[in-house]
Amino acid sequence: MAAITGIFRAVTYRGREGQIAWMLHRITGVGVFLFLAMHITNVFLMLFPSHVFNSLAALYHSVPFKLLSIFGLYFGLLYHALNGVRVMIVDFWPGAGKYQVPLWRVQLVIVALIFVPSAALMLARMF
Amino acid sequence: MQAQSLSRLRRTGNWEQTAWLFTRISAMVLLVMALFHLLYMHVALGMDAVSFQLIAYRWQFLGWRLFDLVLLILGWLHGANGMRVVLDDYVHSPFARTVARTLLLIITATLILMGTFVVATFKPS
């Protein structure tokens, strides 16, 4: 219940685009961080006989993990990276803060332009 | 306003300012390295290509080992510093904060040591 109230408050809080941009930056950041912890641990398995790494890789090559890697990791990292660029533009370019909302829209278009074709390619390879 | 607040930050050299600057400098490097890593491994090669043999092949080249090592250290430190900021927003009691930060520090040290060890000592056989 507390979680539902929390989500409701977060979405209805009148921060508009800036708040949504910030929320997505935080969610994708924590997501990539958790993935990275898993990723470094997995690569550590390179020190063991090859079947150890490869049997885990087989799990990652299953459909649910591939979908998660496209719509979670890949989309998440793209959003986080390009939102970071927007944050830096606003930080270092005097006056750019006035245009943070149009900048965010441009950023979303760039994310879509990179994500849609490359995700389509990865999905096409799956089936 | 922006210029004023930036110059005020610059005068008070402190840990938070260094962390703020590190986030942005590492972000610029990661923008190139992490996106390249993902576009290369996931989009160009495809996840099915990832295997012990592929990584063993890549690590025959010192350049790839260095690339992976720099990406690992910068990426993790950027993420850990971000997690520190996130934790501060949600963990308020001094005791819980100390526990959370200590855990984060232990995980950071462990993962960077593990990653550096495997990249530095892996022998293709």
gemmi code that builds the backbone of each chain (N, CA, C; Angstrom):
import gemmi

chains = {
    "A": [
        ("MET", (0.830, -1.204, 0.000), (0.000, 0.000, 0.000), (0.870, 1.261, 0.000)),
        ("ALA", (1.872, 1.234, 0.872), (2.771, 2.401, 0.949), (3.468, 2.617, -0.387)),
        ("ALA", (3.786, 1.495, -1.029), (4.478, 1.587, -2.327), (3.558, 2.219, -3.371)),
        ("ILE", (2.275, 1.808, -3.348), (1.313, 2.352, -4.318), (1.131, 3.853, -4.087)),
        ("THR", (0.987, 4.244, -2.815), (0.856, 5.666, -2.481), (2.098, 6.419, -2.961)),
        ("GLY", (3.262, 5.799, -2.750), (4.521, 6.433, -3.147), (4.579, 6.657, -4.650)),
        ("ILE", (4.210, 5.635, -5.417), (4.224, 5.755, -6.882), (3.211, 6.818, -7.328)),
        ("PHE", (1.999, 6.792, -6.690), (0.972, 7.763, -7.035), (1.475, 9.186, -6.791)),
        ("ARG", (2.094, 9.401, -5.616), (2.621, 10.739, -5.291), (3.705, 11.154, -6.274)),
        ("ALA", (4.571, 10.189, -6.631), (5.687, 10.516, -7.535), (5.168, 10.939, -8.910)),
        ("VAL", (4.130, 10.236, -9.385), (3.633, 10.518, -10.728), (2.793, 11.797, -10.755)),
        ("THR", (2.039, 12.051, -9.650), (1.158, 13.215, -9.664), (1.841, 14.479, -9.142)),
        ("TYR", (3.059, 14.341, -8.605), (3.813, 15.517, -8.175), (4.078, 16.381, -9.403)),
        ("ARG", (3.892, 17.724, -9.247), (3.901, 18.544, -10.460), (5.295, 18.932, -10.929)),
        ("GLY", (6.179, 17.940, -11.013), (7.530, 18.233, -11.502), (7.611, 18.199, -13.016)),
        ("ARG", (6.563, 17.640, -13.624), (6.464, 17.534, -15.082), (7.695, 16.901, -15.739)),
        ("GLU", (8.084, 17.388, -16.929), (9.136, 16.721, -17.717), (10.440, 16.535, -16.927)),
        ("GLY", (10.857, 17.600, -16.245), (12.127, 17.537, -15.520), (12.138, 16.419, -14.489)),
        ("GLN", (10.994, 16.245, -13.804), (10.927, 15.219, -12.763), (10.913, 13.816, -13.373)),
        ("ILE", (10.194, 13.669, -14.484), (10.152, 12.357, -15.144), (11.536, 12.002, -15.689)),
        ("ALA", (12.199, 13.006, -16.284), (13.551, 12.797, -16.816), (14.488, 12.340, -15.693)),
        ("TRP", (14.382, 12.998, -14.537), (15.228, 12.682, -13.389), (14.916, 11.290, -12.850)),
        ("MET", (13.613, 10.963, -12.763), (13.194, 9.654, -12.252), (13.725, 8.533, -13.138)),
        ("LEU", (13.580, 8.715, -14.463), (14.072, 7.700, -15.404), (15.596, 7.577, -15.317)),
        ("HIS", (16.287, 8.707, -15.117), (17.742, 8.686, -15.006), (18.158, 7.846, -13.803)),
        ("ARG", (17.423, 8.024, -12.696), (17.724, 7.297, -11.465), (17.408, 5.810, -11.605)),
        ("ILE", (16.241, 5.495, -12.165), (15.839, 4.085, -12.318), (16.808, 3.348, -13.258)),
        ("THR", (17.129, 3.978, -14.402), (18.038, 3.318, -15.351), (19.448, 3.223, -14.754)),
        ("GLY", (19.851, 4.226, -13.982), (21.177, 4.217, -13.351), (21.314, 3.059, -12.377)),
        ("VAL", (20.330, 2.917, -11.486), (20.364, 1.816, -10.506), (20.293, 0.473, -11.240)),
        ("GLY", (19.491, 0.408, -12.298), (19.381, -0.831, -13.073), (20.706, -1.241, -13.688)),
        ("VAL", (21.379, -0.293, -14.343), (22.664, -0.602, -14.970), (23.696, -0.962, -13.905)),
        ("PHE", (23.640, -0.293, -12.746), (24.550, -0.580, -11.630), (24.394, -2.032, -11.172)),
        ("LEU", (23.133, -2.475, -10.995), (22.883, -3.850, -10.560), (23.348, -4.847, -11.620)),
        ("PHE", (23.089, -4.507, -12.901), (23.554, -5.382, -13.975), (25.069, -5.513, -13.939)),
        ("LEU", (25.750, -4.377, -13.723), (27.208, -4.345, -13.733), (27.784, -5.251, -12.643)),
        ("ALA", (27.143, -5.272, -11.471), (27.597, -6.138, -10.382), (27.552, -7.603, -10.838)),
        ("MET", (26.458, -7.955, -11.524), (26.277, -9.309, -12.026), (27.303, -9.608, -13.130)),
        ("HIS", (27.476, -8.626, -14.001), (28.351, -8.756, -15.167), (29.807, -8.998, -14.751)),
        ("ILE", (30.293, -8.224, -13.772), (31.684, -8.366, -13.332), (31.872, -9.748, -12.690)),
        ("THR", (30.868, -10.168, -11.896), (30.937, -11.493, -11.275), (30.979, -12.589, -12.343)),
        ("ASN", (30.162, -12.431, -13.391), (30.142, -13.429, -14.470), (31.484, -13.523, -15.180)),
        ("VAL", (32.069, -12.347, -15.493), (33.328, -12.348, -16.242), (34.448, -12.957, -15.389)),
        ("PHE", (34.297, -12.849, -14.062), (35.285, -13.455, -13.158), (35.374, -14.968, -13.386)),
        ("LEU", (34.269, -15.570, -13.855), (34.228, -17.020, -14.109), (35.167, -17.439, -15.228)),
        ("MET", (35.747, -16.458, -15.946), (36.736, -16.758, -16.980), (37.953, -17.461, -16.392)),
        ("LEU", (38.141, -17.359, -15.061), (39.292, -18.002, -14.420), (39.064, -19.499, -14.233)),
        ("PHE", (37.824, -19.972, -14.456), (37.509, -21.392, -14.282), (37.459, -22.079, -15.647)),
        ("PRO", (37.380, -23.429, -15.695), (37.284, -24.110, -16.996), (36.153, -23.547, -17.850)),
        ("SER", (36.334, -23.568, -19.182), (35.450, -22.841, -20.097), (33.974, -23.199, -19.966)),
        ("HIS", (33.661, -24.470, -19.559), (32.237, -24.848, -19.502), (31.487, -24.087, -18.409)),
        ("VAL", (32.211, -23.596, -17.396), (31.552, -22.841, -16.313), (30.954, -21.555, -16.881)),
        ("PHE", (31.785, -20.772, -17.590), (31.308, -19.520, -18.199), (30.241, -19.813, -19.246)),
        ("ASN", (30.484, -20.820, -20.076), (29.568, -21.092, -21.182), (28.200, -21.596, -20.736)),
        ("SER", (28.165, -22.341, -19.612), (26.850, -22.817, -19.171), (26.019, -21.651, -18.639)),
        ("LEU", (26.694, -20.656, -18.025), (25.969, -19.464, -17.586), (25.553, -18.617, -18.796)),
        ("ALA", (26.445, -18.552, -19.801), (26.137, -17.794, -21.019), (24.891, -18.358, -21.692)),
        ("ALA", (24.723, -19.692, -21.627), (23.545, -20.327, -22.237), (22.260, -19.780, -21.618)),
        ("LEU", (22.305, -19.531, -20.300), (21.141, -18.949, -19.620), (20.846, -17.552, -20.163)),
        ("TYR", (21.929, -16.757, -20.357), (21.753, -15.396, -20.871), (21.279, -15.383, -22.328)),
        ("HIS", (21.499, -16.493, -23.018), (21.082, -16.545, -24.423), (19.629, -16.995, -24.567)),
        ("SER", (18.940, -17.224, -23.430), (17.527, -17.598, -23.499), (16.682, -16.362, -23.801)),
        ("VAL", (15.483, -16.611, -24.352), (14.621, -15.512, -24.814), (14.314, -14.470, -23.726)),
        ("PRO", (13.908, -14.877, -22.496), (13.590, -13.833, -21.503), (14.770, -12.908, -21.210)),
        ("PHE", (15.984, -13.482, -21.093), (17.161, -12.665, -20.807), (17.501, -11.742, -21.979)),
        ("LYS", (17.312, -12.253, -23.198), (17.589, -11.413, -24.371), (16.624, -10.227, -24.417)),
        ("LEU", (15.347, -10.498, -24.137), (14.364, -9.405, -24.130), (14.720, -8.389, -23.050)),
        ("LEU", (15.143, -8.897, -21.879), (15.534, -8.016, -20.784), (16.763, -7.199, -21.168)),
        ("SER", (17.688, -7.825, -21.907), (18.906, -7.099, -22.283), (18.604, -6.005, -23.306)),
        ("ILE", (17.568, -6.230, -24.143), (17.227, -5.203, -25.133), (16.423, -4.070, -24.498)),
        ("PHE", (15.321, -4.443, -23.821), (14.411, -3.406, -23.306), (14.806, -2.883, -21.925)),
        ("GLY", (15.642, -3.644, -21.222), (16.108, -3.171, -19.925), (17.466, -2.528, -20.046)),
        ("LEU", (18.488, -3.372, -20.250), (19.872, -2.886, -20.256), (20.159, -1.918, -21.403)),
        ("TYR", (19.855, -2.333, -22.637), (20.220, -1.518, -23.793), (19.450, -0.195, -23.800)),
        ("PHE", (18.117, -0.276, -23.636), (17.345, 0.961, -23.603), (17.757, 1.820, -22.399)),
        ("GLY", (17.937, 1.165, -21.250), (18.309, 1.880, -20.025), (19.615, 2.634, -20.175)),
        ("LEU", (20.631, 1.964, -20.722), (21.934, 2.615, -20.872), (21.862, 3.763, -21.883)),
        ("LEU", (21.117, 3.545, -22.979), (20.969, 4.609, -23.983), (20.311, 5.841, -23.367)),
        ("TYR", (19.196, 5.619, -22.632), (18.504, 6.749, -22.015), (19.428, 7.459, -21.030)),
        ("HIS", (20.078, 6.669, -20.157), (20.935, 7.240, -19.118), (22.074, 8.050, -19.739)),
        ("ALA", (22.672, 7.505, -20.811), (23.792, 8.183, -21.471), (23.345, 9.513, -22.079)),
        ("LEU", (22.238, 9.493, -22.829), (21.821, 10.717, -23.517), (21.198, 11.723, -22.555)),
        ("ASN", (20.537, 11.230, -21.499), (20.033, 12.163, -20.495), (21.208, 12.831, -19.773)),
        ("GLY", (22.288, 12.035, -19.570), (23.495, 12.586, -18.956), (24.081, 13.706, -19.801)),
        ("VAL", (24.050, 13.537, -21.113), (24.540, 14.592, -22.013), (23.699, 15.854, -21.830)),
        ("ARG", (22.361, 15.680, -21.731), (21.477, 16.830, -21.543), (21.775, 17.526, -20.208)),
        ("VAL", (21.987, 16.721, -19.147), (22.311, 17.296, -17.838), (23.593, 18.116, -17.926)),
        ("MET", (24.598, 17.582, -18.647), (25.871, 18.295, -18.754), (25.723, 19.573, -19.582)),
        ("ILE", (24.884, 19.521, -20.622), (24.643, 20.741, -21.407), (24.037, 21.811, -20.503)),
        ("VAL", (23.039, 21.422, -19.702), (22.375, 22.375, -18.809), (23.351, 22.878, -17.740)),
        ("ASP", (24.276, 21.979, -17.267), (25.248, 22.358, -16.232), (26.281, 23.353, -16.750)),
        ("PHE", (26.791, 23.106, -17.952), (27.977, 23.850, -18.402), (27.676, 24.973, -19.385)),
        ("TRP", (26.473, 24.991, -19.948), (26.147, 25.992, -20.966), (25.223, 27.019, -20.333)),
        ("PRO", (25.761, 28.203, -20.010), (24.933, 29.199, -19.327), (23.662, 29.497, -20.131)),
        ("GLY", (22.518, 29.445, -19.456), (21.261, 29.758, -20.122), (20.558, 28.555, -20.714)),
        ("ALA", (21.254, 27.408, -20.808), (20.644, 26.226, -21.425), (19.502, 25.674, -20.553)),
        ("GLY", (19.531, 26.018, -19.249), (18.489, 25.548, -18.339), (17.091, 25.939, -18.785)),
        ("LYS", (17.000, 27.095, -19.467), (15.698, 27.573, -19.955), (15.110, 26.615, -20.982)),
        ("TYR", (16.002, 25.876, -21.665), (15.546, 25.010, -22.760), (15.573, 23.533, -22.381)),
        ("GLN", (15.557, 23.236, -21.049), (15.714, 21.833, -20.656), (14.587, 20.937, -21.153)),
        ("VAL", (13.358, 21.481, -21.255), (12.248, 20.642, -21.738), (12.368, 20.332, -23.236)),
        ("PRO", (12.565, 21.373, -24.099), (12.808, 21.033, -25.517), (14.024, 20.134, -25.698)),
        ("LEU", (15.083, 20.384, -24.883), (16.271, 19.526, -24.972), (15.916, 18.079, -24.652)),
        ("TRP", (15.024, 17.898, -23.654), (14.619, 16.536, -23.276), (13.865, 15.861, -24.414)),
        ("ARG", (13.020, 16.655, -25.099), (12.261, 16.075, -26.219), (13.206, 15.664, -27.347)),
        ("VAL", (14.195, 16.539, -27.638), (15.188, 16.204, -28.675), (15.934, 14.928, -28.276)),
        ("GLN", (16.280, 14.863, -26.971), (16.992, 13.695, -26.454), (16.179, 12.418, -26.666)),
        ("LEU", (14.865, 12.468, -26.376), (14.013, 11.286, -26.544), (13.953, 10.857, -28.006)),
        ("VAL", (13.939, 11.861, -28.914), (13.920, 11.542, -30.341), (15.221, 10.826, -30.731)),
        ("ILE", (16.372, 11.340, -30.203), (17.662, 10.708, -30.520), (17.709, 9.276, -29.966)),
        ("VAL", (17.223, 9.104, -28.718), (17.177, 7.762, -28.126), (16.372, 6.829, -29.027)),
        ("ALA", (15.204, 7.307, -29.479), (14.333, 6.475, -30.332), (15.016, 6.155, -31.661)),
        ("LEU", (15.688, 7.177, -32.241), (16.339, 6.965, -33.538), (17.449, 5.915, -33.450)),
        ("ILE", (18.132, 5.854, -32.291), (19.180, 4.834, -32.136), (18.559, 3.501, -31.720)),
        ("PHE", (17.607, 3.573, -30.775), (17.074, 2.339, -30.186), (16.228, 1.520, -31.163)),
        ("VAL", (15.295, 2.169, -31.861), (14.334, 1.412, -32.674), (15.014, 0.531, -33.736)),
        ("PRO", (15.898, 1.091, -34.600), (16.503, 0.204, -35.607), (17.394, -0.884, -35.001)),
        ("SER", (18.217, -0.506, -33.970), (19.132, -1.515, -33.426), (18.380, -2.579, -32.638)),
        ("ALA", (17.305, -2.182, -31.927), (16.503, -3.168, -31.204), (15.788, -4.082, -32.196)),
        ("ALA", (15.317, -3.496, -33.307), (14.651, -4.301, -34.333), (15.618, -5.337, -34.902)),
        ("LEU", (16.880, -4.914, -35.108), (17.902, -5.837, -35.613), (18.121, -6.994, -34.637)),
        ("MET", (18.231, -6.651, -33.326), (18.474, -7.686, -32.318), (17.267, -8.619, -32.183)),
        ("LEU", (16.057, -8.041, -32.277), (14.835, -8.863, -32.196), (14.729, -9.777, -33.414)),
        ("ALA", (15.065, -9.215, -34.610), (14.977, -9.999, -35.834), (15.924, -11.196, -35.770)),
        ("ARG", (17.078, -11.002, -35.114), (18.061, -12.070, -35.017), (17.577, -13.197, -34.091)),
        ("MET", (16.671, -12.824, -33.174), (16.185, -13.810, -32.201), (15.222, -14.799, -32.824)),
        ("PHE", (14.438, -14.315, -33.831), (13.370, -15.185, -34.327), (13.580, -15.589, -35.785)),
    ],
    "B": [
        ("MET", (23.021, 33.314, -13.082), (22.782, 32.457, -11.906), (23.657, 31.206, -11.980)),
        ("GLN", (23.586, 30.589, -13.147), (24.328, 29.351, -13.355), (25.824, 29.572, -13.126)),
        ("ALA", (26.359, 30.619, -13.782), (27.791, 30.893, -13.690), (28.176, 31.188, -12.242)),
        ("GLN", (27.289, 31.931, -11.550), (27.564, 32.300, -10.171), (27.675, 31.059, -9.282)),
        ("SER", (26.683, 30.142, -9.416), (26.691, 28.981, -8.543), (27.880, 28.069, -8.857)),
        ("LEU", (28.279, 28.042, -10.146), (29.441, 27.235, -10.511), (30.713, 27.788, -9.897)),
        ("SER", (30.875, 29.123, -9.946), (32.105, 29.699, -9.420), (32.160, 29.557, -7.898)),
        ("ARG", (30.981, 29.579, -7.266), (30.959, 29.383, -5.815), (31.427, 27.961, -5.485)),
        ("LEU", (30.963, 27.000, -6.301), (31.388, 25.615, -6.106), (32.891, 25.489, -6.254)),
        ("ARG", (33.434, 26.204, -7.235), (34.862, 26.077, -7.515), (35.708, 26.607, -6.365)),
        ("ARG", (35.201, 27.634, -5.686), (35.993, 28.206, -4.593), (36.089, 27.252, -3.404)),
        ("THR", (34.980, 26.545, -3.107), (34.999, 25.657, -1.954), (35.390, 24.256, -2.417)),
        ("GLY", (36.689, 24.045, -2.537), (37.157, 22.730, -2.947), (36.812, 21.722, -1.864)),
        ("ASN", (35.952, 20.752, -2.214), (35.616, 19.725, -1.222), (35.285, 18.414, -1.916)),
        ("TRP", (35.013, 17.418, -1.111), (34.758, 16.068, -1.606), (33.563, 16.024, -2.549)),
        ("GLU", (32.466, 16.702, -2.173), (31.261, 16.681, -3.008), (31.520, 17.266, -4.389)),
        ("GLN", (32.346, 18.330, -4.402), (32.649, 18.954, -5.687), (33.471, 18.016, -6.565)),
        ("THR", (34.426, 17.315, -5.942), (35.238, 16.357, -6.690), (34.355, 15.249, -7.248)),
        ("ALA", (33.407, 14.761, -6.419), (32.507, 13.692, -6.853), (31.618, 14.176, -8.003)),
        ("TRP", (31.139, 15.415, -7.886), (30.287, 16.018, -8.926), (31.037, 16.079, -10.263)),
        ("LEU", (32.304, 16.532, -10.159), (33.121, 16.654, -11.362), (33.483, 15.279, -11.925)),
        ("PHE", (33.789, 14.326, -11.019), (34.135, 12.969, -11.457), (32.969, 12.341, -12.223)),
        ("THR", (31.747, 12.541, -11.721), (30.570, 11.992, -12.395), (30.531, 12.468, -13.835)),
        ("ARG", (30.776, 13.764, -14.057), (30.683, 14.310, -15.406), (31.848, 13.923, -16.300)),
        ("ILE", (33.059, 13.927, -15.747), (34.224, 13.559, -16.570), (34.144, 12.077, -16.950)),
        ("SER", (33.821, 11.213, -15.956), (33.715, 9.783, -16.266), (32.559, 9.553, -17.234)),
        ("ALA", (31.488, 10.361, -17.115), (30.338, 10.210, -18.012), (30.748, 10.428, -19.460)),
        ("MET", (31.613, 11.436, -19.691), (32.025, 11.730, -21.067), (32.838, 10.577, -21.647)),
        ("VAL", (33.699, 9.968, -20.807), (34.493, 8.828, -21.272), (33.581, 7.610, -21.474)),
        ("LEU", (32.673, 7.384, -20.495), (31.772, 6.226, -20.567), (30.795, 6.335, -21.726)),
        ("LEU", (30.437, 7.565, -22.064), (29.518, 7.776, -23.190), (30.081, 7.108, -24.440)),
        ("VAL", (31.391, 7.257, -24.633), (32.037, 6.648, -25.795), (32.275, 5.150, -25.552)),
        ("MET", (32.913, 4.826, -24.396), (33.346, 3.445, -24.160), (32.189, 2.482, -23.913)),
        ("ALA", (31.249, 2.857, -23.041), (30.157, 1.937, -22.696), (29.209, 1.747, -23.873)),
        ("LEU", (28.916, 2.855, -24.589), (28.036, 2.717, -25.751), (28.699, 1.884, -26.839)),
        ("PHE", (30.022, 2.100, -27.030), (30.734, 1.293, -28.015), (30.692, -0.179, -27.624)),
        ("HIS", (30.979, -0.457, -26.346), (30.984, -1.829, -25.828), (29.640, -2.522, -26.107)),
        ("LEU", (28.546, -1.827, -25.812), (27.217, -2.417, -25.984), (26.843, -2.551, -27.461)),
        ("LEU", (27.141, -1.498, -28.252), (26.821, -1.559, -29.684), (27.625, -2.665, -30.370)),
        ("TYR", (28.879, -2.854, -29.904), (29.742, -3.868, -30.497), (29.314, -5.276, -30.075)),
        ("MET", (29.166, -5.498, -28.777), (28.879, -6.847, -28.281), (27.431, -7.270, -28.559)),
        ("HIS", (26.472, -6.351, -28.355), (25.061, -6.737, -28.463), (24.497, -6.532, -29.866)),
        ("VAL", (24.805, -5.371, -30.471), (24.186, -5.075, -31.765), (25.003, -5.686, -32.910)),
        ("ALA", (26.322, -5.410, -32.939), (27.130, -5.892, -34.055), (27.354, -7.412, -33.977)),
        ("LEU", (27.924, -7.887, -32.855), (28.217, -9.322, -32.746), (26.974, -10.133, -32.390)),
        ("GLY", (26.159, -9.614, -31.493), (24.980, -10.351, -31.028), (25.316, -11.155, -29.783)),
        ("MET", (24.364, -11.274, -28.876), (24.605, -11.933, -27.595), (25.028, -13.394, -27.757)),
        ("ASP", (24.540, -14.064, -28.820), (24.854, -15.482, -29.004), (26.348, -15.719, -29.220)),
        ("ALA", (27.045, -14.659, -29.663), (28.475, -14.802, -29.940), (29.296, -14.805, -28.645)),
        ("VAL", (28.690, -14.324, -27.546), (29.443, -14.189, -26.297), (29.699, -15.573, -25.687)),
        ("SER", (30.986, -15.914, -25.590), (31.358, -17.205, -25.010), (32.746, -17.079, -24.396)),
        ("PHE", (33.143, -18.111, -23.659), (34.495, -18.169, -23.092), (35.535, -17.951, -24.202)),
        ("GLN", (35.299, -18.632, -25.349), (36.258, -18.583, -26.451), (36.397, -17.166, -27.019)),
        ("LEU", (35.258, -16.446, -27.139), (35.312, -15.087, -27.684), (36.122, -14.165, -26.771)),
        ("ILE", (35.863, -14.244, -25.460), (36.581, -13.368, -24.524), (38.057, -13.754, -24.469)),
        ("ALA", (38.346, -15.060, -24.501), (39.744, -15.522, -24.510), (40.462, -14.975, -25.737)),
        ("TYR", (39.753, -14.966, -26.882), (40.343, -14.423, -28.109), (40.618, -12.930, -27.945)),
        ("ARG", (39.599, -12.197, -27.448), (39.769, -10.748, -27.261), (40.946, -10.426, -26.340)),
        ("TRP", (41.088, -11.228, -25.281), (42.123, -10.929, -24.285), (43.521, -11.347, -24.727)),
        ("GLN", (43.637, -11.824, -25.974), (44.982, -12.007, -26.530), (45.598, -10.651, -26.827)),
        ("PHE", (44.730, -9.647, -26.943), (45.210, -8.306, -27.286), (45.253, -7.434, -26.039)),
        ("LEU", (46.422, -6.851, -25.796), (46.603, -5.993, -24.626), (45.624, -4.818, -24.673)),
        ("GLY", (45.376, -4.307, -25.882), (44.476, -3.169, -26.050), (43.074, -3.460, -25.527)),
        ("TRP", (42.558, -4.662, -25.836), (41.218, -5.020, -25.359), (41.210, -5.204, -23.841)),
        ("ARG", (42.301, -5.766, -23.298), (42.367, -5.930, -21.844), (42.322, -4.568, -21.169)),
        ("LEU", (43.098, -3.616, -21.729), (43.120, -2.273, -21.143), (41.747, -1.613, -21.284)),
        ("PHE", (41.126, -1.773, -22.454), (39.795, -1.204, -22.686), (38.817, -1.738, -21.631)),
        ("ASP", (38.807, -3.072, -21.464), (37.886, -3.693, -20.503), (38.165, -3.224, -19.077)),
        ("LEU", (39.468, -3.094, -18.754), (39.837, -2.691, -17.390), (39.400, -1.255, -17.093)),
        ("VAL", (39.652, -0.352, -18.050), (39.271, 1.049, -17.858), (37.746, 1.170, -17.768)),
        ("LEU", (37.038, 0.445, -18.643), (35.580, 0.470, -18.639), (35.039, -0.054, -17.311)),
        ("LEU", (35.629, -1.130, -16.834), (35.215, -1.725, -15.559), (35.383, -0.743, -14.406)),
        ("ILE", (36.582, -0.152, -14.292), (36.868, 0.706, -13.139), (36.063, 2.007, -13.216)),
        ("LEU", (36.102, 2.678, -14.380), (35.357, 3.940, -14.515), (33.849, 3.707, -14.355)),
        ("GLY", (33.349, 2.649, -15.021), (31.922, 2.358, -14.974), (31.458, 2.068, -13.559)),
        ("TRP", (32.232, 1.241, -12.852), (31.801, 0.888, -11.506), (31.886, 2.100, -10.567)),
        ("LEU", (32.977, 2.871, -10.661), (33.114, 4.024, -9.762), (32.021, 5.065, -10.030)),
        ("HIS", (31.690, 5.265, -11.308), (30.602, 6.181, -11.675), (29.285, 5.689, -11.059)),
        ("GLY", (29.043, 4.385, -11.173), (27.815, 3.809, -10.632), (27.782, 3.829, -9.112)),
        ("ALA", (28.924, 3.502, -8.479), (28.968, 3.460, -7.016), (28.766, 4.859, -6.434)),
        ("ASN", (29.359, 5.868, -7.085), (29.169, 7.242, -6.619), (27.704, 7.656, -6.781)),
        ("GLY", (27.088, 7.223, -7.887), (25.665, 7.492, -8.083), (24.819, 6.811, -7.024)),
        ("MET", (25.158, 5.562, -6.694), (24.414, 4.831, -5.667), (24.536, 5.517, -4.305)),
        ("ARG", (25.715, 6.087, -4.041), (25.926, 6.819, -2.783), (24.934, 7.986, -2.696)),
        ("VAL", (24.772, 8.699, -3.805), (23.837, 9.825, -3.831), (22.398, 9.340, -3.657)),
        ("VAL", (22.051, 8.233, -4.348), (20.696, 7.677, -4.261), (20.410, 7.213, -2.828)),
        ("LEU", (21.386, 6.491, -2.224), (21.202, 5.985, -0.858), (20.983, 7.139, 0.121)),
        ("ASP", (21.746, 8.228, -0.045), (21.592, 9.385, 0.835), (20.179, 9.964, 0.771)),
        ("ASP", (19.530, 9.812, -0.389), (18.176, 10.343, -0.543), (17.135, 9.523, 0.208)),
        ("TYR", (17.403, 8.226, 0.364), (16.369, 7.362, 0.948), (16.730, 6.810, 2.320)),
        ("VAL", (18.027, 6.783, 2.658), (18.448, 6.244, 3.965), (18.837, 7.425, 4.846)),
        ("HIS", (18.077, 7.647, 5.918), (18.266, 8.865, 6.704), (18.961, 8.657, 8.044)),
        ("SER", (18.667, 7.531, 8.722), (19.249, 7.385, 10.060), (20.760, 7.180, 9.926)),
        ("PRO", (21.539, 7.836, 10.823), (23.000, 7.779, 10.714), (23.528, 6.345, 10.735)),
        ("PHE", (22.888, 5.484, 11.552), (23.357, 4.106, 11.639), (23.152, 3.376, 10.313)),
        ("ALA", (21.915, 3.462, 9.772), (21.610, 2.784, 8.510), (22.483, 3.319, 7.387)),
        ("ARG", (22.763, 4.623, 7.423), (23.594, 5.235, 6.394), (25.022, 4.690, 6.448)),
        ("THR", (25.542, 4.553, 7.678), (26.893, 4.000, 7.826), (26.940, 2.574, 7.305)),
        ("VAL", (25.904, 1.779, 7.647), (25.849, 0.389, 7.172), (25.818, 0.357, 5.646)),
        ("ALA", (24.920, 1.172, 5.034), (24.765, 1.175, 3.588), (26.062, 1.593, 2.886)),
        ("ARG", (26.693, 2.659, 3.413), (27.922, 3.141, 2.779), (29.065, 2.150, 2.916)),
        ("THR", (29.145, 1.495, 4.094), (30.203, 0.505, 4.301), (30.016, -0.668, 3.339)),
        ("LEU", (28.755, -1.126, 3.211), (28.464, -2.223, 2.277), (28.860, -1.846, 0.858)),
        ("LEU", (28.485, -0.629, 0.463), (28.791, -0.154, -0.885), (30.306, -0.139, -1.121)),
        ("LEU", (31.034, 0.287, -0.082), (32.490, 0.362, -0.184), (33.102, -1.029, -0.295)),
        ("ILE", (32.574, -1.983, 0.495), (33.095, -3.358, 0.463), (32.817, -3.990, -0.907)),
        ("ILE", (31.588, -3.803, -1.420), (31.234, -4.360, -2.729), (32.108, -3.739, -3.820)),
        ("THR", (32.321, -2.408, -3.721), (33.157, -1.708, -4.700), (34.571, -2.283, -4.722)),
        ("ALA", (35.175, -2.411, -3.550), (36.542, -2.931, -3.470), (36.589, -4.362, -4.005)),
        ("THR", (35.619, -5.196, -3.600), (35.613, -6.602, -4.022), (35.495, -6.724, -5.537)),
        ("LEU", (34.520, -6.021, -6.140), (34.284, -6.166, -7.579), (35.437, -5.605, -8.402)),
        ("ILE", (36.017, -4.469, -7.975), (37.132, -3.909, -8.738), (38.350, -4.842, -8.651)),
        ("LEU", (38.577, -5.419, -7.447), (39.688, -6.371, -7.310), (39.449, -7.614, -8.158)),
        ("MET", (38.216, -8.155, -8.119), (37.879, -9.350, -8.900), (38.078, -9.095, -10.396)),
        ("GLY", (37.551, -7.973, -10.861), (37.622, -7.640, -12.282), (39.054, -7.417, -12.729)),
        ("THR", (39.808, -6.651, -11.913), (41.201, -6.367, -12.267), (42.008, -7.662, -12.288)),
        ("PHE", (41.738, -8.521, -11.304), (42.465, -9.788, -11.203), (42.245, -10.649, -12.453)),
        ("VAL", (40.992, -10.797, -12.862), (40.725, -11.676, -14.008), (41.279, -11.077, -15.306)),
        ("VAL", (41.158, -9.757, -15.481), (41.678, -9.134, -16.706), (43.210, -9.220, -16.756)),
        ("ALA", (43.838, -9.067, -15.576), (45.300, -9.027, -15.537), (45.928, -10.421, -15.597)),
        ("THR", (45.259, -11.442, -15.021), (45.942, -12.737, -14.884), (45.434, -13.813, -15.837)),
        ("PHE", (44.362, -13.543, -16.602), (43.813, -14.585, -17.477), (44.867, -15.060, -18.485)),
        ("LYS", (45.031, -16.392, -18.559), (45.980, -16.947, -19.538), (45.219, -17.794, -20.546)),
        ("PRO", (45.238, -17.413, -21.835), (44.565, -18.252, -22.825), (45.332, -19.567, -22.946)),
        ("SER", (44.617, -20.705, -22.828), (45.339, -21.973, -22.871), (44.937, -22.775, -24.114)),
    ],
}
model = gemmi.Model(1)
for chain_id, residues in chains.items():
    chain = gemmi.Chain(chain_id)
    for i, (resn, *xyz) in enumerate(residues, 1):
        res = gemmi.Residue()
        res.name, res.seqid = resn, gemmi.SeqId(i, " ")
        for name, pos in zip(("N", "CA", "C"), xyz):
            atom = gemmi.Atom()
            atom.name, atom.element = name, gemmi.Element(name[0])
            atom.pos, atom.b_iso = gemmi.Position(*pos), 0.0
            res.add_atom(atom)
        chain.add_residue(res)
    model.add_chain(chain)
structure = gemmi.Structure()
structure.add_model(model)
structure.setup_entities()
